[in-house]
Amino acid sequence: MKLPKLFVPEKDLENSVERLLKEPVKVQQRYGLIEVIRADTFAEGIAKLKEQGRKPFTFSENVEARIADYEVNGNDAELFKTWLDSITGVAYKAHSTKFKIILRSDKLENIASGFNQSFIPVDYDTEQGIELDSKKGMYGQLWTREEAKNHKFWLAAMNGDKGKLADYVDMWFDKTGRKEGMSVYLRSNTSQDELWALVLGSGDYSSGAGGGNVLDGSARFVSGAQQK
């Protein structure tokens, strides 16, 4: 099955949705085998990948892996049948509706072995990411095909790649026959600054994005390319 090549670290695309959407990163692809790593916690999944000499995927890489799986296997694509964790982070500012999308979070990628809390406490103001506000957009609801293609959250989380997002949206709506889907569910007004991992929901239901799945719950990772 096809597998996307690991992306160049996305740390330079920060703090500006407008710049991100104007200057999307170009990504090349490679091929290999798709494998899903299952674990009891997020940290355990990261540890398993490191033991195998592999790297976890970002949110946009998970989407690309699903596209590749579907192109080869059609409705039998396995990656649509489970949620997929990522090292793309969502940092929440305490007592507000502001949040940042961190395309590749060092704190998640290098989470301590044995970490067993729901989220990682952070200093929001020092986190580098693309800042949005959940009160300034449609969140927590199902979207139409065109709404999903043009929503700032999805565009930002996809590293500004409008073409790839459009391909995924069309693929999901055509596959399921649904009229609405691809919702985004986030936290807000948290009691402290928090970092959570962005999860790609099961494609057979709504293929939504979740920024509130606990890190101490079960995790699913697409296995990345082996490190040399």
Secondary structure, DSSP 4 states (H G I P E B T S, - for coil): -EEPPPPPP-TTS-S-HHHHHHSPPP---EE----EEEESSHHHHHHHHHHTTB-PPPHHHHHHHHHHHHHHHGGG-GGGSS-B--S-EEEE-TTSSEEEEESS-HHHHTPPTT--SSSEE--GGG--SEEEETTSS--SS-B-HHHHHH-HHHHHHTTT-HHHHHHHHHHHHHHH--SSB--EE---S-SS-EEEE-EE--TTTT--EES---TTS-EEEE--PBP-
